[in-house]
Structures are given as structure tokens and as C-alpha cells.
């Protein structure tokens, strides 16, 4: 199974001092370069966050990873060269301009071809069971987390959870809607059993086509939730699986210490 890893983000929030977090020289260099996914984390000898993410994908049964990157990605290409990765074949797809998450997935089309594939955020680390459930699925799907799970297992506060897309499903477990970044004042978006998307998907060629066809959002970007709902409107069923377990989210400097503590006992294997 191929996993498309959205790794182009510049990490602007990582470049701003946040909560008084002090970075090591290596961490500061990653922040200055806008290479959030290469931020060194963990205990002992820190490793790039992406090492842990790729290792977890291999643990879940993925054999290939396509990193969607910016044009200036030489450091990433060198780090994940074939002779350094025994468990995954790492491919690269260049997203020339930061035009949104649907545009990022569309950029991977020459690599994924017609095969089903997963889509994950490069700055998230997901529970292997949540990824593995999508690997084993026989249709398009989304592993969604309850608000209660994200608060309890991941340590997110309610306001942070409310910034993610809320998932709407029918009684049979099929996706019917996505509310991107619902307002915190919307109580239904903050209910403990509300399902939340952390951008952990299984797609096929129909969703890839929708990523190419979707119209830009009011923000002027091609958004993945819009593309998914376009595919659903044209008859693509998307199964929603309820997932649990911790999701690590490396968004700002304040996250580095939390993420490093959670990864202290892990040794990524590429």
C-alpha cells in the first residue's frame, strides 16, 4: 500500500516563538528552513519527526511512501535515499506552489497511478491500528477520532480539537459531510462523541480525479475536504472508521516538548 505524505508545509508557526519554547541549534535550523517535518524530536539523539511518521506507516503495513514536497527538497531526498530506507520505498512528488491540500494530493498522481492509496499529514503521527484499518479496507475511507479520544489520548484541549474538521456520517457509517474548522461556539462540534478528521484517508482514482477537478475555496486554495465531498456527490462511497489512540501533532514550538516526551521510548526504523 502506498501512503501519500503531505510534507510541503513551510511551518510558519514553527518559526515564531511560542510559549517561550527554546530550540536546540538543530531544531532552530529546521524551523528557519521551514522544514517542520524534519524537526528533530525524541530523547537521546533526536531524530526528524518524519522518521517516526514513516516508521509508523511501515509498522501499519505500508510498503511505499510518496512525500509531497516543495521544489527545494534536497535535504529530504538525501535523507530518505533508497540505501537508507529498508522498510519503505520512498518516492517524491513536487507541489510547485502551496495551493492547498487537494492540490498536494493531485501532485502525487504520477506516482500513485491507479492504485488505492492512503493520505496522511507529514506533521501528524497516527496510531498504527488506525492506519492499518485503512490498509485493510476495500473501499475509500477515513479514520476519524472522537473529540473525547483526542482530548484524553492525545492531550489536545477542546479549542484545539474544534479547529479540525467535524465528520458527519449516516446510520450505516458512510461519510455525508465535513465541516472544516467549525466554530468553537458550535456545541455539536465539541460534543465528546463528535467524530473529528485528522486527515487520515484511503482514496482511489475517483477521489484523485476530484482533487484535480475541485474548485478553489473562498481562501483561494484547493481543499481536500471539498474534493472528498465532490467525489461523494459523484457516487464515491467513503467509509468512516472510528479510531482511538494518541495522535501527535507537530504544529508549533509548544508541541516539540510534548511530542519529544511521547516519543522518548521509540526508535524509528526506516
Secondary structure, DSSP 4 states (H G I P E B T S, - for coil): -EEEEE-----GGGGS--TTPPPPHHHHHHHHTT-GGG-EESSSS-EEHHHHHHHHHHHTT--EEEEEE-S--HHHHHHT-GGG-SS-EEEEEE-SS---HHHHHHHTHHHHTTS-EEEEETTEE--HHHHHHHHT-SSEEEEEEEHHHHHHTT---HHHHTTSEEEEE-TTSBEEEEETT--TT-HHHHSTT-EEEEEEEEE-HHHHHHHHHPPPPTTSS--HHHHHHHHHHTT--EEEEEE-S--EE--SHHHHHHHHHHTTT-----
